[in-house]
Amino acid sequence: MNRNEKQELISELNSIFSDNEFVLVAHYKGVTVDEVNNLRNKIREAGAGYRVTKNRLTRLALKGTKFECLSELFDGPTAIAYSNDIVSATKAAAEFAKECESFTILGGSQGDSLMSKEEINVYATLPSFDELRAKIISVIQTPATRVACVLDQYAKKEG
């Protein structure tokens, strides 16, 4: 990789760090190509991105960004998942980590604070926005449904 290619990669990574609200760092040693492709598809479906990184260049790209605290995690074969929605990215990565033992979540960051693997797992267990919307709609509809049932039963008694 020549100097221009390295500089281009650093600026690409820097724009990823600037444009997203959450970055997750993971080791992928021992993960097969098919498994990585499966992970990429899951993460894309979740609305996030995934990229295998070069540690030294990534550390350079992190300088001056809100994710600078992640620098210490870039050791060994690392990859990043990034998104503006922390729940979707963590869910996809955590599900894959359960399926593939070779994929290990190291940590992440939302803003300037470093998150542990345990904190990321908490986000991974949260319901998605669609699930929350469905729960809210069911809560709103439930009283109306109960009133309709009571009125229906009353109408049947009268008839």
C-alpha positions in Angstrom: 0.0 0.0 0.0 1.6 3.3 -1.1 1.5 6.6 0.7 -1.5 8.0 -1.3 -3.6 4.8 -0.7 -2.8 5.0 3.1 -3.9 8.7 3.2 -7.1 7.9 1.3 -7.9 5.1 3.8 -7.2 7.4 6.7 -9.6 10.0 5.3 -12.3 7.4 4.6 -12.1 6.1 8.1 -12.0 9.7 9.5 -15.3 10.4 7.6 -16.8 7.2 9.0 -16.0 8.4 12.5 -17.3 11.9 11.8 -20.6 10.7 10.2 -21.7 8.1 12.8 -22.7 8.2 16.4 -21.6 4.8 17.4 -18.5 2.6 16.7 -18.0 -1.0 17.8 -14.6 -2.7 17.7 -14.2 -6.5 17.4 -11.6 -9.2 16.8 -12.4 -11.5 13.9 -9.4 -13.9 14.1 -10.5 -17.3 12.8 -13.7 -16.1 11.1 -14.2 -17.5 7.6 -14.9 -15.5 4.5 -18.4 -16.8 4.4 -19.0 -15.9 8.0 -17.7 -12.4 7.4 -20.0 -12.0 4.4 -22.9 -13.2 6.6 -22.0 -10.7 9.3 -21.8 -7.9 6.7 -25.2 -8.7 5.4 -26.7 -8.8 8.9 -25.1 -5.4 9.8 -26.3 -3.8 6.5 -29.8 -5.1 7.1 -29.6 -3.4 10.5 -28.7 -0.1 8.8 -25.1 -0.1 10.0 -21.7 -0.6 8.3 -18.9 -3.0 8.8 -15.2 -2.7 7.9 -12.0 -4.6 8.5 -9.3 -2.1 9.5 -5.6 -1.6 9.6 -4.8 -0.8 13.2 -2.0 1.8 12.7 -4.0 3.7 10.1 -7.2 3.5 12.1 -5.4 5.0 15.2 -4.3 7.8 12.9 -7.8 8.3 11.6 -9.2 8.4 15.2 -7.0 11.4 16.2 -9.1 14.5 16.7 -12.5 12.6 16.6 -15.0 11.9 19.3 -14.0 8.2 19.1 -10.3 8.8 20.0 -10.8 6.7 23.2 -11.1 3.6 21.0 -7.4 3.7 20.0 -6.4 1.3 22.7 -8.7 -1.4 21.3 -6.9 -1.6 18.0 -4.5 -4.5 18.5 -4.7 -7.7 16.5 -7.1 -8.5 13.7 -9.8 -5.8 14.2 -12.9 -4.7 12.5 -15.4 -2.0 13.2 -19.2 -1.7 13.0 -20.6 1.8 12.8 -24.0 3.3 12.9 -26.1 6.2 14.0 -28.4 3.7 15.8 -26.6 2.0 18.6 -29.2 -0.6 19.2 -29.3 -2.0 15.6 -25.5 -2.2 15.3 -25.1 -3.9 18.7 -27.9 -6.4 18.1 -26.5 -7.5 14.8 -22.9 -7.9 16.2 -24.0 -9.6 19.4 -26.2 -12.1 17.5 -23.3 -12.9 15.2 -20.9 -13.2 18.2 -23.2 -15.8 19.7 -23.2 -17.8 16.4 -19.5 -17.5 15.8 -17.1 -18.0 18.7 -14.2 -16.6 16.7 -15.8 -13.2 16.6 -15.2 -11.3 19.8 -16.6 -7.8 20.7 -13.9 -5.8 22.4 -15.8 -2.6 23.1 -17.2 0.5 21.5 -18.0 4.1 21.9 -20.9 6.4 21.6 -19.3 9.8 21.7 -16.2 10.2 23.7 -16.7 7.5 26.4 -15.4 4.0 26.0 -18.0 1.2 26.4 -17.2 -2.2 27.7 -18.4 -5.5 26.1 -21.0 -5.7 28.9 -22.4 -2.3 28.2 -22.7 -3.1 24.5 -24.6 -6.3 25.4 -27.1 -4.2 27.4 -27.8 -2.2 24.3 -28.1 -5.4 22.2 -30.9 -6.6 24.4 -33.0 -3.5 24.1 -36.0 -3.7 21.8 -35.7 -2.0 18.4 -37.7 1.2 17.5 -40.2 -0.9 15.5 -40.7 -3.2 18.5 -41.2 -0.2 20.8 -43.7 1.3 18.4 -45.7 -1.9 18.3 -45.8 -2.0 22.1 -47.0 1.6 22.3 -49.7 1.0 19.7 -50.9 -2.1 21.6 -51.0 -0.1 24.8 -53.1 2.6 23.1 -55.4 0.1 21.4 -56.0 -2.1 24.5 -58.4 0.2 26.4 -60.5 0.7 23.2 -60.6 -3.1 22.6 -61.7 -3.7 26.2 -64.5 -1.1 26.0 -65.7 -2.6 22.7 -65.8 -6.1 24.3 -67.7 -4.9 27.3 -70.3 -3.1 25.1 -70.6 -6.2 22.9 -71.2 -8.4 25.9 -73.8 -5.9 27.2 -75.5 -5.8 23.8 -75.7 -9.6 23.8 -77.3 -9.6 27.3 -79.9 -7.1 26.2 -80.8 -9.0 23.0 
